Amino acid sequence: MNKKRTQISLLLLIALTTVGQLKAQSLKKVIDKAFENAQQQSLLMAKKYENQPRRLPRSFEGGKDTSSDSRWWCSGFFPGTLWYLYENGKNQDVLKYAKLYTDRVEREKYTTDNHDVGFMLYCSFGNGLRLTGEERYKEVLLTGAKSLATRFDANVGLIRSWDHNTDIWQYPVIIDNLMNLELMLWAANYSKDEKFKKIAVSHADKTMIHHFRPDFSSYHVVSYDKKTGLPHKKQTHQGAADDSAWSRGQSWGLYGYTYLYRETKDKRYLEQAKNIANFLINHPQMPKDFIPYWDYNAPQIPNTTRDASAATVMASALIELSDFVDADLKKKYMKVVDTQIRTLASDEYTAKLGENGDFILKHSTGAFPFKSEVDAPLTYADYYYLEALTRLKKRL
């Protein structure tokens, strides 16, 4: 009898293992197809702008391409997209274009008038350095980190985001700025200059105190009094209302505290990331496919636009965060990611070859209140999508 039960148990185990393997293989096929589509589409994009010096793709609205020079905060994302494609396909044409478009962003290493240097340089030169070891890229990144450090005020304890609207904000800091601290932490490790880490930690700590509400949603903009170093205004710039949860901003927070834990091993950052994840996953206005509306409190829900970019940033962060939590949370996070990736890889969100302005994903939202890039493709949606696919592929 015991022998028979053992045989049945073994058969059941084999069956369950097979089901698990089939599911993993199925997701692998989804990922492989997604990379194939992304490479074809991105090569079309690269060729389109190849002979337009300094131009980089931005979006596609009203049937027309929109592009920018390196000054636009998104300039590093298309080069970064190409680097992820090269990492996963080793296509030499992709490598050629990754280097070409990365070089178009180099002048931003001297940028001191905004906080987006991390987005611009770490997504482009950072990935290029990681994959090729190109020595020249180190100088670009370190110079960029030094430029970004000039925007840190020790009295306030944060890196200033914007210099405009001085009649409203004294010292504005946006939640997006968390994403630029990764460049500072790289610079600290590379140069052995602790100044960079101190700036990053100070910014992360003060953001955790003043940007987040009790439910772990965050404001978009917090402006600080330059004399006291304390907030004098908390609001949104791209969300539905000052007290709403602008979806991409929530994803920035999740992503930021996840990598901050990876780099510092400070458990406060891990707990912050877990709490933000809990807020997002269990939000009553989160759709079943986990592709958020542009704001979790948008008054038009469900008759309003989604933001695929918020989903891609969230997915990439959850994949990494799953490495730092217990088995139950890991399973919960990866189930969400599985749903997100399958949805984004479907025809509903993935563009057909040659369509969508040669961007990979559809249905992102840039700045809804300003009617800018609404239900449109965005370079950072594509970038974090490929980062999520890369991270997920390594875990299968």
C-alpha positions as CSV (number, residue, x, y, z in Angstrom):
1,M,0.0,0.0,0.0
2,N,2.8,2.4,0.9
3,K,4.6,1.5,-2.3
4,K,1.5,2.3,-4.3
5,R,1.1,5.6,-2.5
6,T,4.7,6.4,-3.2
7,Q,4.3,5.7,-6.9
8,I,1.1,7.9,-7.0
9,S,3.0,10.7,-5.2
10,L,5.9,10.4,-7.7
11,L,3.5,10.5,-10.7
12,L,1.7,13.5,-9.2
13,L,5.1,15.3,-8.6
14,I,6.1,14.5,-12.2
15,A,2.8,15.9,-13.5
16,L,3.1,19.1,-11.4
17,T,6.7,19.6,-12.5
18,T,5.7,19.1,-16.1
19,V,2.9,21.6,-15.8
20,G,5.3,24.1,-14.2
21,Q,7.9,23.5,-17.0
22,L,5.3,24.0,-19.7
23,K,4.2,27.2,-18.1
24,A,7.8,28.4,-17.9
25,Q,8.4,27.4,-21.5
26,S,5.3,29.2,-22.6
27,L,6.5,32.4,-20.9
28,K,9.9,31.9,-22.5
29,K,8.2,31.8,-25.9
30,V,6.4,35.0,-25.0
31,I,9.7,36.6,-24.1
32,D,11.6,35.3,-27.1
33,K,8.9,36.6,-29.5
34,A,8.8,39.9,-27.7
35,F,12.5,40.4,-28.2
36,E,12.2,39.4,-31.8
37,N,9.5,41.9,-32.4
38,A,11.3,44.6,-30.4
39,Q,14.5,44.2,-32.4
40,Q,12.8,44.4,-35.8
41,Q,10.9,47.5,-34.7
42,S,13.9,49.2,-33.1
43,L,16.1,48.7,-36.1
44,L,13.5,50.5,-38.2
45,M,13.6,53.3,-35.7
46,A,17.4,53.4,-35.6
47,K,17.6,53.6,-39.4
48,K,14.9,56.3,-39.6
49,Y,17.0,58.7,-37.5
50,E,20.5,57.5,-38.5
51,N,21.2,60.4,-40.9
52,Q,19.5,63.0,-38.7
53,P,22.4,64.1,-36.5
54,R,21.7,64.5,-32.8
55,R,18.0,63.4,-33.2
56,L,16.5,60.8,-30.9
57,P,13.0,59.4,-30.9
58,R,10.5,60.7,-28.4
59,S,6.9,59.6,-29.3
60,F,4.4,59.3,-32.1
61,E,1.3,61.4,-31.9
62,G,-1.5,62.1,-34.4
63,G,0.3,59.9,-37.0
64,K,3.5,62.0,-36.8
65,D,6.9,61.2,-35.4
66,T,8.1,63.4,-32.5
67,S,11.8,63.5,-31.7
68,S,14.3,65.5,-29.6
69,D,17.9,66.3,-29.2
70,S,19.8,65.1,-26.2
71,R,18.5,67.9,-24.0
72,W,15.1,66.2,-23.6
73,W,15.0,64.1,-20.4
74,C,14.2,61.0,-22.4
75,S,17.3,61.1,-24.6
76,G,19.0,58.1,-23.0
77,F,16.2,55.6,-23.3
78,F,16.4,54.7,-27.0
79,P,20.1,54.0,-26.7
80,G,19.4,52.0,-23.6
81,T,16.7,50.0,-25.5
82,L,19.3,49.1,-28.1
83,W,21.7,48.0,-25.5
84,Y,19.1,45.6,-24.0
85,L,18.4,44.3,-27.5
86,Y,22.1,43.7,-28.1
87,E,22.5,42.0,-24.7
88,N,19.8,39.5,-25.7
89,G,20.5,39.0,-29.4
90,K,24.2,40.0,-30.0
91,N,23.1,41.5,-33.3
92,Q,26.0,43.5,-34.7
93,D,23.7,46.1,-36.4
94,V,22.0,46.7,-33.1
95,L,25.5,47.1,-31.5
96,K,26.4,49.7,-34.1
97,Y,23.3,51.7,-33.5
98,A,23.6,51.4,-29.7
99,K,27.0,53.0,-29.9
100,L,25.8,55.7,-32.4
101,Y,22.8,56.8,-30.4
102,T,24.7,56.6,-27.1
103,D,27.3,59.0,-28.4
104,R,24.5,61.5,-29.3
105,V,23.8,61.9,-25.6
106,E,27.4,62.4,-24.4
107,R,27.2,66.2,-24.1
108,E,24.7,65.8,-21.3
109,K,27.6,64.9,-19.0
110,Y,28.0,68.6,-18.5
111,T,24.3,69.2,-17.7
112,T,23.8,71.1,-14.5
113,D,20.4,72.8,-15.1
114,N,18.2,69.8,-14.4
115,H,18.1,66.5,-12.5
116,D,17.6,64.1,-15.5
117,V,21.3,63.4,-16.0
118,G,20.9,59.9,-14.5
119,F,18.1,59.0,-17.0
120,M,20.1,60.4,-19.8
121,L,23.5,58.8,-19.1
122,Y,23.0,55.8,-16.9
123,C,20.4,54.2,-19.3
124,S,22.7,54.7,-22.3
125,F,26.4,54.9,-21.2
126,G,25.7,52.8,-18.1
127,N,24.3,49.9,-20.0
128,G,27.0,50.3,-22.7
129,L,29.7,50.1,-20.0
130,R,28.1,47.1,-18.4
131,L,28.0,45.2,-21.7
132,T,31.2,46.3,-23.4
133,G,33.5,47.6,-20.7
134,E,34.3,50.6,-22.9
135,E,36.7,52.7,-20.8
136,R,35.6,56.0,-22.4
137,Y,32.1,55.5,-20.9
138,K,33.5,55.6,-17.4
139,E,34.6,59.2,-17.8
140,V,31.2,60.2,-19.2
141,L,29.4,58.7,-16.3
142,L,31.7,60.1,-13.6
143,T,31.5,63.6,-15.2
144,G,27.7,63.3,-15.3
145,A,27.6,62.4,-11.7
146,K,29.7,65.4,-10.8
147,S,27.3,67.6,-12.8
148,L,24.3,66.1,-11.0
149,A,26.0,66.6,-7.6
150,T,26.0,70.4,-8.2
151,R,22.2,70.4,-7.8
152,F,22.4,69.1,-4.2
153,D,21.9,71.6,-1.5
154,A,23.2,70.3,1.9
155,N,20.8,72.5,3.8
156,V,17.8,71.0,2.1
157,G,19.4,67.6,1.8
158,L,18.0,66.9,-1.7
159,I,18.9,67.2,-5.4
160,R,16.8,69.9,-6.9
161,S,14.7,68.7,-9.8
162,W,13.5,71.8,-11.7
163,D,14.5,75.5,-12.0
164,H,11.3,76.8,-13.5
165,N,8.0,78.1,-11.9
166,T,10.0,79.9,-9.2
167,D,6.8,81.9,-8.4
168,I,5.3,78.6,-7.1
169,W,8.2,76.4,-6.0
170,Q,11.3,77.4,-4.0
171,Y,13.1,74.1,-4.3
172,P,11.0,71.5,-6.2
173,V,11.8,67.8,-5.9
174,I,9.8,65.3,-7.9
175,I,9.4,61.6,-7.2
176,D,11.1,60.8,-10.5
177,N,14.4,62.1,-9.1
178,L,14.8,58.8,-7.2
179,M,15.7,57.2,-10.4
180,N,18.8,59.4,-10.9
181,L,20.4,58.3,-7.7
182,E,21.6,55.1,-9.3
183,L,24.2,57.1,-11.2
184,M,25.4,58.6,-7.9
185,L,25.8,55.2,-6.3
186,W,27.7,54.0,-9.4
187,A,30.0,57.0,-9.1
188,A,30.6,56.3,-5.4
189,N,31.6,52.7,-6.1
190,Y,33.8,53.6,-9.1
191,S,35.5,56.7,-7.7
192,K,35.6,55.6,-4.0
193,D,34.4,59.1,-3.2
194,E,31.8,58.8,-0.5
195,K,30.4,62.2,-1.4
196,F,28.2,60.7,-4.1
197,K,26.7,58.0,-1.8
198,K,26.0,60.6,0.9
199,I,24.1,62.7,-1.5
200,A,22.1,59.7,-2.7
201,V,21.3,58.5,0.8
202,S,20.3,61.9,2.0
203,H,18.0,62.4,-1.0
204,A,16.4,58.9,-0.6
205,D,15.9,59.4,3.2
206,K,14.3,62.8,3.0
207,T,12.1,61.7,0.1
208,M,10.9,58.8,2.1
209,I,9.9,61.1,5.0
210,H,8.2,63.9,3.0
211,H,7.0,62.5,-0.3
212,F,5.0,59.5,1.0
213,R,1.6,59.4,2.6
214,P,0.5,56.9,5.3
215,D,-0.8,54.5,2.7
216,F,2.6,54.6,0.9
217,S,1.3,56.5,-2.1
218,S,3.5,59.5,-3.0
219,Y,3.1,63.1,-4.1
220,H,4.5,64.0,-7.4
221,V,6.1,67.3,-6.4
222,V,7.3,68.4,-3.0
223,S,8.8,71.9,-2.8
224,Y,11.1,72.8,0.1
225,D,11.8,76.0,1.9
226,K,15.4,76.8,1.2
227,K,16.0,78.3,4.6
228,T,14.3,75.6,6.8
229,G,14.8,72.6,4.5
230,L,11.2,71.6,5.2
231,P,8.3,71.2,2.7
232,H,6.2,74.3,2.0
233,K,4.1,72.8,-0.8
234,K,3.1,69.2,-1.7
235,Q,1.2,68.7,-5.0
236,T,1.2,67.1,-8.4
237,H,2.2,68.3,-11.8
238,Q,1.2,65.4,-14.0
239,G,-1.4,63.7,-11.9
240,A,-5.1,64.1,-11.4
241,A,-5.0,66.1,-8.2
242,D,-2.6,67.1,-5.5
243,D,-3.7,64.2,-3.3
244,S,-4.0,61.6,-6.1
245,A,-1.6,58.8,-6.9
246,W,-0.1,59.5,-10.3
247,S,0.6,56.0,-11.6
248,R,4.1,56.4,-13.1
249,G,5.2,58.3,-10.0
250,Q,4.2,55.4,-7.8
251,S,6.3,53.1,-10.1
252,W,9.3,55.4,-9.9
253,G,9.1,55.1,-6.1
254,L,8.9,51.3,-6.2
255,Y,11.8,51.0,-8.6
256,G,13.9,53.6,-6.7
257,Y,13.7,52.0,-3.3
258,T,14.2,48.5,-4.7
259,Y,17.6,49.4,-6.3
260,L,18.5,51.5,-3.2
261,Y,18.2,48.4,-1.1
262,R,20.3,46.4,-3.7
263,E,23.1,48.9,-3.5
264,T,23.1,49.8,0.2
265,K,21.5,46.8,1.9
266,D,19.6,49.2,4.1
267,K,16.5,47.3,5.2
268,R,14.5,50.6,5.5
269,Y,14.6,50.8,1.7
270,L,13.5,47.2,1.4
271,E,10.5,47.8,3.7
272,Q,9.6,51.0,1.8
273,A,9.7,49.1,-1.6
274,K,7.5,46.3,-0.2
275,N,5.0,48.8,1.2
276,I,4.8,50.6,-2.1
277,A,4.4,47.3,-3.9
278,N,1.5,46.3,-1.6
279,F,-0.2,49.7,-2.3
280,L,0.0,49.2,-6.0
281,I,-0.9,45.5,-6.3
282,N,-3.9,45.8,-3.9
283,H,-5.2,49.1,-5.1
284,P,-8.9,48.9,-5.8
285,Q,-8.5,50.8,-9.1
286,M,-5.7,48.5,-10.4
287,P,-7.1,46.7,-13.4
288,K,-6.9,42.9,-13.5
289,D,-4.2,42.9,-16.1
290,F,-2.1,45.2,-13.9
291,I,-1.6,47.9,-16.5
292,P,-2.5,51.0,-14.5
293,Y,-4.7,53.9,-15.5
294,W,-2.6,57.1,-15.8
295,D,-3.6,58.0,-12.3
296,Y,-5.0,55.6,-9.7
297,N,-7.5,58.3,-8.7
298,A,-8.4,59.6,-12.1
299,P,-12.1,60.6,-12.0
300,Q,-12.9,59.1,-15.4
301,I,-11.9,55.5,-14.5
302,P,-12.6,53.1,-16.2
303,N,-13.2,55.4,-19.2
304,T,-9.7,56.9,-19.4
305,T,-6.3,56.0,-20.7
306,R,-3.9,53.4,-19.3
307,D,-0.2,54.0,-18.9
308,A,1.9,51.1,-20.2
309,S,5.1,53.0,-19.1
310,A,3.9,52.8,-15.4
311,A,3.4,49.0,-15.9
312,T,6.8,48.4,-17.4
313,V,8.6,50.3,-14.6
314,M,6.5,48.4,-12.0
315,A,7.2,45.0,-13.6
316,S,11.0,45.6,-13.8
317,A,11.0,46.7,-10.2
318,L,8.9,43.7,-9.0
319,I,11.2,41.3,-10.7
320,E,14.2,42.6,-8.8
321,L,12.3,43.0,-5.6
322,S,11.3,39.4,-5.7
323,D,14.9,38.5,-5.2
324,F,14.9,40.2,-1.7
325,V,11.7,38.8,-0.2
326,D,10.3,35.5,1.2
327,A,8.8,32.8,-1.0
328,D,5.2,33.8,-0.6
329,L,5.8,37.5,-1.6
330,K,8.1,36.4,-4.4
331,K,5.3,34.2,-5.8
332,K,2.8,37.1,-5.5
333,Y,5.1,39.6,-7.2
334,M,6.0,37.2,-10.0
335,K,2.3,36.3,-10.7
336,V,1.7,40.0,-11.2
337,V,4.7,40.3,-13.5
338,D,3.6,37.3,-15.5
339,T,0.2,39.0,-16.1
340,Q,1.8,42.3,-17.0
341,I,4.3,40.8,-19.4
342,R,1.8,38.6,-21.2
343,T,-0.6,41.6,-21.5
344,L,2.1,43.9,-22.8
345,A,3.4,41.3,-25.3
346,S,-0.2,40.8,-26.7
347,D,-1.5,42.5,-29.8
348,E,-3.4,45.0,-27.6
349,Y,-0.1,46.6,-26.5
350,T,2.6,45.4,-28.9
351,A,2.7,47.3,-32.2
352,K,2.9,45.5,-35.6
353,L,6.1,45.9,-37.6
354,G,6.3,49.3,-39.1
355,E,3.4,50.7,-37.2
356,N,3.2,53.0,-34.1
357,G,6.0,55.2,-35.3
358,D,8.3,52.1,-35.0
359,F,7.9,52.1,-31.2
360,I,7.5,48.7,-29.5
361,L,4.6,49.4,-27.1
362,K,1.3,51.3,-27.5
363,H,-1.0,53.0,-24.9
364,S,1.3,55.0,-22.6
365,T,0.4,58.4,-21.1
366,G,3.0,61.1,-20.8
367,A,1.3,64.1,-19.2
368,F,-2.5,63.7,-19.3
369,P,-3.4,67.1,-17.7
370,F,-1.4,68.9,-20.5
371,K,-2.8,66.6,-23.2
372,S,0.7,65.6,-24.1
373,E,1.6,62.1,-25.3
374,V,-1.8,60.7,-24.3
375,D,-2.4,57.1,-25.4
376,A,0.9,57.2,-27.3
377,P,4.1,55.3,-27.4
378,L,7.0,56.5,-25.2
379,T,10.7,55.7,-25.3
380,Y,10.8,54.9,-21.6
381,A,7.9,52.5,-21.8
382,D,10.0,50.5,-24.4
383,Y,13.2,50.8,-22.3
384,Y,11.7,49.4,-19.1
385,Y,9.8,46.8,-21.0
386,L,13.0,45.4,-22.4
387,E,14.7,45.7,-19.0
388,A,11.8,43.7,-17.5
389,L,12.1,41.1,-20.2
390,T,15.8,40.8,-19.7
391,R,15.5,40.4,-15.9
392,L,12.7,37.9,-16.3
393,K,14.5,35.9,-19.0
394,K,17.5,35.4,-16.6
395,R,15.2,34.0,-13.9
396,L,13.5,31.3,-16.1
